Every structure is written in structure tokens, then in C-alpha cells.
Amino acid sequence: MGLDLYAVRSPEVGLTEEDGRAFKEAGIELCEFNGERGSFRGKMYDTLLINVTGIGPYQHWIPPEVVRKMWLALMDCDPEILLERDREICEDNGQEYRGSSLEKLTADILELRKFFQVCAERNFGLVGKW
């Protein structure tokens, strides 16, 4: 099942052209990112968002105050510590680690930080569509 996440002012109100420009100017590089619509392919970052923020993106509505908490958690996240924790969990369960490299994980976190920062600064929530 796929998931697209859309930044919105409310579940009923989308973005303005100015909002779209803010996303474009942020230089965000997420999977299937669309600046005009303020959206990206959330399925690709589901596990990462849960691990870092404790909040799963598979929701119909994530209010602005929760989006802000997610952004702050992304800002506080240390990719090296996250990667080591994931490896330890695999080892503890007798599994081979097959997750991201440090470079990929760091890049994903940096791009998610950009997206969530625009949302936090403009008081956007997120709508999930799958």
C-alpha cells in the first residue's frame, strides 16, 4: 500500500502559490517530492519517521502541533546513533542488518528536516492519502 503525504493548512484547505514557492525554495529532495503540492512519497520514509519521531505517517490527518514535534525530533536525531541502534536490534533478534548506509540515512534525515521545517514555520498539518 502506498502513501503520499501532503502539507495542508487544514484537512479542507490546501496550499497557496506562496506556500508552494516556500517548498521549492527549500531545495527538498525527497522521493516523488512535489513543491507546488507540498507532497512526497511517505511510504519511503515510514519506518524512519516512526523510529525518529515515534509517530507513524499512515494517518488521515496529522495536526500542525504534531508536525512541529516531528520536526523537532528530526532536528535532534543523530543518524549515527540511529544506525547503530538499528544494527543492534537486528543483532539482538538474530537478523542480518539490511537497512540504509549512514550516508543514505543522513541524506534522508536532512531532506525530511527541510520539509518538516517549512511545515512547522507555516503551521501546516499533513494529510495522508493511500
N, C-alpha and C positions, 0 to 999 in steps of 0.2 A: 504494500500500500504506500503510495507517495504522499508527500506533504509539502505544500507551499505555504510559507509564512508571509503575510502582508502587514506592513506597518499601516496603521489607520488612526484617525483621531478618535473614533468610537466604532463599535461594530456596524453602525449605519453610515458613518461618514469617512470617506477615503481621504486621499491626499490632494493638496493643491499643486499647481505647477511649481510654486516656490519650494514646496516640500520635496518634490522630485529633484529639483536642482540641488538641494542640500545633500541628497543621497549621491547624486552624480559627482558633486564636488568632493565628497569624502573619499573617492577613489576606491570604492569597495570592490573586492574580487572574491565573491562567493559563488558557489555553484548556481548557475542559471539566475544570477542577480539581474534585476531589472530596476534601475534607478527611478524611472518615471512612475512605476507602480510600487516602489519601495518593497520589493519582494525578493525572496530567494528560496532555493530548494531546501526546505527544513529537514527533510528526511536524511540528507547527507550529514547533518550535524546533530541529529537526535541524541545519540549516546554521549557525545562531547558536551552538549548543553546540560544533560542530566548530571553527568559527572562533575562538571564545574559549578553549575548553579543550583543543582538539586531540583530543578523544575523541568519537566518534560514539555516539549513543544507541541505534542499532539493534543491540543486543546482548541476549542472553537474560539475562545476569547481569552487573551492574557492582558489584564488591565495595565495601564501605564505604571502604576506603583510597583508592580511585579516585574515589568520590563526593566525598570530602573535598578531593582535588586539584582536582576540577572546581569546587567551591565557592570555593576559594582563587583559582582563575583568574578566576572571575566577579567576585570581590571586587577583584581587581587590574585588571580591564578598564576602560578609558576609552572610553565609547561614541563620543565624537567622533573619537578616533584610529581606532577600528574602522571607523566610517563612512567616513572619509577613505581608509583602506586599501582598502575595498571599491570605492569610486569609482575609485581609481587602477588597480585590477586591471581593471575594466571598460574604462577608457580605454586601457590598455596592450593590451587584446585587441580594441580597436575596437568595443566594445559600449556601448550606452546603459545607464546605471545605472538599475535598476528596483527597487532594494531599499527598505528602510524609511527613513522620515524619522528624524531624530535623536530626536524625541520618542517615537516608537514603539519605536525601538531601545533607548532609555534605559529606558522603561517595562518592556519585556520583560526586560532585564537585571536591573532591580530586583526584579521578581517571581521570576525564576529564583534570584536570590540568596536570597530568603526561603525558597523551597522547599529549596534545597540546604543552607541553614544548619540548618534543622530536621533534615534527614538527617544532616549532619555532627555536630551536637550529640548526636544519639541513636544514632549509629553504624549508620545504615541503609545498605543497598545498594539497587540498583534492579533490578527485573525488567522486561524489555521484552516486550510482547505485541502481535503484529500478525497 
